[in-house]
């Protein structure tokens, strides 16, 4: 006697069983965002700084102390003459923090549970900021261009603290100096659908008479992409053995 006819569902169940596959009759739910952190405000996207490339949009600077004030005066004089002094980026070295926050190149902000990742086009920098306390506090004896960052959430605001930044970096392209005591506090929040806002406070007991705060805004660029950045292939400000740039002006 021939076997009874089987329904398509029965046949599918048999195939799945033979392949040790789970059977799910309901349609699978649509996947969520690739980088999702549903527990917090959504700051993700590709962003570009607005308001000019001075550290503070109004061109204000911290109240500098002693040698730092003298250094900035010397750099300002050179800057006004079109001469780069003590500029690490002329040698394709990293701009460092907090200069990185104002460079005219886009960055992508990605969120995952317990971490926020910043992917910068400029110098191909990656900043990984743990927000769940999983990263031990930074070692004060190990400084770097971008320092050590760790963060937490306060409501819809991402708070990032950065320390251990090298003291030979600058706040922006005009050469505002700082010491190895610099602490950077960033408060990121989404102002509206197309605007990301970062209130930045710099505290430096050695170089600044008081904390300095400014607010930077970033515009969403959903159709942009992060491009390759190779400084050495287009370094118009490279210095020769005499410390001169390609324009022929001495840098010191």
Secondary structure, 3 states (H helix, E strand, C coil): CCCCCCCHHHHHHHHHHHCCCCCCCCCCCCCCCCCCCCCCCCCCEEEEECCCCCCCCCCCCCCECHHHHHHHHHHHHHHHCCCCCCCHHHHCCCCCCCHHHHCCCCEEEEEECCEEEEEECHHHCEEEEECCCCCCCCCCCCCECCCEEEEEEECCEEEEEEECECCCCCCCCCCCCCCCCCEEEEEEEEEECCEEEEEEEEECCCCECCCEEEEEEEEECCCCCCCCCCHHHHCCCCCCCCCECCCCCECC
